[in-house]
Each structure stands twice: as structure tokens, then as C-alpha cells.
Amino acid sequence: MRLRTLIPVLMLGGLAAAGAPNFAAAQSWSTRSLSRRSLGEDLLEVNVAFASGAFRLRGGSPTSLYRAELRWDADHFEPIASFDAASGTLSLGLEREDDRDGWEMSDESGQYLDVEVSPLVPLILDAKFGVAAGEIDLGGLSLFRARIASGASETLVTFSEPNRIRCERLEIAVGAAELIVTDLGNARCESIEIAGGAGNMTVDLTGEWDAGLDTRVKLTVGVASLTLRIPENLGVALELTRLFASFESSGFAKRGDRYFSNSYDSAETKAALETIAALGDVDGGRLEPDR
């Protein structure tokens, strides 16, 4: 899936701070690969700090704890690539080598970080990236906790298969970005929080919701549009707080101070959503058949 390129408006975590290399100039490219065989680890913690380029993460071979490949502009960036066996912590990414002004970052710079992790080892993910196109497939992993923060970028987070274990918490925060989250029902998380500053957000609630979990989903929207995609077999109770935001409610009926999806009463699986919207649009009317 190719997302629309966005103009950077809001930066997170200093990764997309003003002043960045002009990638049209001559560059010295370097590439590094690293991997480790799985030896029955109890936990893998992956910390990513990636300033600019294309970032991809997905499940890999069960016999490999991780595999990663990093390509960067050695004139302006320093690689982060280390593993602490004692704590089970893998640190990856790129950090700026200087702070000169008048440069422009690009998510199409040619830099990239590709990561594969074992689907069998419980995973804690902390990923921060600036002007980077992110494609993160957490499907089929043993995800215990994840925090994903993006600045000015295009971000796709998907759960293509159900999580192998129950997840404690999932947090996604984007700045000036287009964010698509798909198959969120496969996450199996107790708490889900998704926040967008400016741009377009699509949250797809399809997937195999864990009936034994009382999952609460909180969505916060700034100057952005939010589209909810709700499968017919999922009953949604929506608590909506909005300032100047509009709400397309054709797929919901209001009862008291909450909105209930049209299939709520007959649905065997139910989810509670809290949505806070300041400026922008919230479209809750797109009810689609579950895939």
C-alpha cells in the first residue's frame, strides 16, 4: 500500500528537528546487517530511533531472534546498532551527526531500516521515527507492549494475524502524518491509545477480538480527520467528546450520552471506544463486512 506523501508540519521527539541533510547532494552510503539466533529467550525489547527514510518491521523466522539491515548516509548520520544479551535489548536506528540549518529531510532519501523479529519471543517495542515512511506489521507476533511515535511521516500499522499472546498496552502517536491502523481486533491488547495531531487517520477495527478481554480503545484527534471502519459482527459503544469537530453518525444510534453501532445489540463481541476530537472530522458511518 502506498500512502500519500505529506508536508512536515509537526515533529516528535526531536527526530525530525529543523535542519537536515539535502539528499540531492553527493552522499557516502553505508550498509550494516546484524542477526542473532534464538536461544529460548524470555523477552526481546526492541528500541528504534530512526530519523529519516523508510522503516519496516515484521515477523521473521522462529529460529532467529532478530534480523536487521540498515542503510544510511554516512556523511550526515551515525548508525545505532547494538544488542545487550543480559537485558535482551536490541537498539537500532540513525541519529543526526550535526545540526546544520537549511537542509531538508525526506522519507524517500534512500535510507532504510528493515527489521524482522521472532514471532515466538514476547516482544516489547518502542519505536520513534521522524520523517520516515513506516510499515509495521505486528501480526502473528508475541507482542506484550508497544509504543510507536512518528513525526512527519506516512505510517501503516497492521495486525495481519492475531497476536499470539495478550498484549498489555498499545500506544500510537503521530504528528503531521497520515496514519492507517488495520485489523486492530487482532492486537489482543487490554489498552489501546491512538493519537493524531494533523493529517488523516483511519482505524480499522476488523480482526479476531478476544471475548475474554475488556478492551478499551481511546482515540484522540487534533487537526485531523478520523475514519472508523467497523465490521458488522462487532458492537461498538462510542463515547465522543468534540470541540469543533463534525461527526458522521449514520452507522450509529445515540442513547443517552453515548453512540452505539447499529449492530451493537445483536453482536456477540463488543468494544468500547472513547474518542476526543478538537478540530477535523470523525466519520463513524462506514460499516463494512468483516474480512
Rosetta blueprint (number, residue, H / E / L):
1 M L
2 R L
3 L L
4 R L
5 T L
6 L L
7 I L
8 P L
9 V L
10 L L
11 M L
12 L L
13 G L
14 G L
15 L L
16 A L
17 A L
18 A L
19 G L
20 A L
21 P L
22 N L
23 F L
24 A L
25 A L
26 A L
27 Q L
28 S L
29 W E
30 S E
31 T E
32 R E
33 S E
34 L E
35 S E
36 R E
37 R E
38 S L
39 L L
40 G L
41 E L
42 D L
43 L L
44 L E
45 E E
46 V E
47 N E
48 V E
49 A E
50 F E
51 A E
52 S E
53 G E
54 A E
55 F E
56 R E
57 L E
58 R E
59 G E
60 G L
61 S L
62 P L
63 T L
64 S E
65 L E
66 Y E
67 R E
68 A E
69 E E
70 L E
71 R E
72 W E
73 D E
74 A L
75 D L
76 H L
77 F E
78 E E
79 P E
80 I E
81 A E
82 S E
83 F E
84 D E
85 A L
86 A L
87 S L
88 G L
89 T E
90 L E
91 S E
92 L E
93 G E
94 L E
95 E E
96 R E
97 E L
98 D L
99 D L
100 R L
101 D L
102 G L
103 W L
104 E L
105 M L
106 S L
107 D L
108 E L
109 S L
110 G L
111 Q L
112 Y E
113 L E
114 D E
115 V E
116 E E
117 V E
118 S L
119 P L
120 L L
121 V L
122 P L
123 L E
124 I E
125 L E
126 D E
127 A E
128 K E
129 F E
130 G E
131 V E
132 A E
133 A E
134 G E
135 E E
136 I E
137 D E
138 L L
139 G L
140 G L
141 L L
142 S L
143 L E
144 F E
145 R E
146 A E
147 R E
148 I E
149 A E
150 S E
151 G L
152 A L
153 S L
154 E E
155 T E
156 L E
157 V E
158 T E
159 F L
160 S L
161 E L
162 P L
163 N L
164 R L
165 I L
166 R L
167 C E
168 E E
169 R E
170 L E
171 E E
172 I E
173 A E
174 V E
175 G E
176 A E
177 A E
178 E E
179 L E
180 I E
181 V E
182 T E
183 D L
184 L H
185 G H
186 N H
187 A H
188 R L
189 C E
190 E E
191 S E
192 I E
193 E E
194 I E
195 A E
196 G E
197 G E
198 A E
199 G E
200 N E
201 M E
202 T E
203 V E
204 D E
205 L L
206 T L
207 G L
208 E L
209 W L
210 D L
211 A L
212 G L
213 L L
214 D L
215 T L
216 R E
217 V E
218 K E
219 L E
220 T E
221 V E
222 G E
223 V E
224 A E
225 S E
226 L E
227 T E
228 L E
229 R E
230 I E
231 P E
232 E L
233 N L
234 L E
235 G E
236 V E
237 A E
238 L E
239 E E
240 L E
241 T E
242 R E
243 L L
244 F L
245 A L
246 S E
247 F E
248 E E
249 S L
250 S L
251 G L
252 F E
253 A E
254 K E
255 R E
256 G L
257 D L
258 R E
259 Y E
260 F E
261 S E
262 N L
263 S L
264 Y L
265 D L
266 S L
267 A L
268 E L
269 T E
270 K E
271 A E
272 A E
273 L E
274 E E
275 T E
276 I E
277 A E
278 A E
279 L E
280 G E
281 D E
282 V E
283 D E
284 G E
285 G E
286 R E
287 L E
288 E E
289 P L
290 D L
291 R L
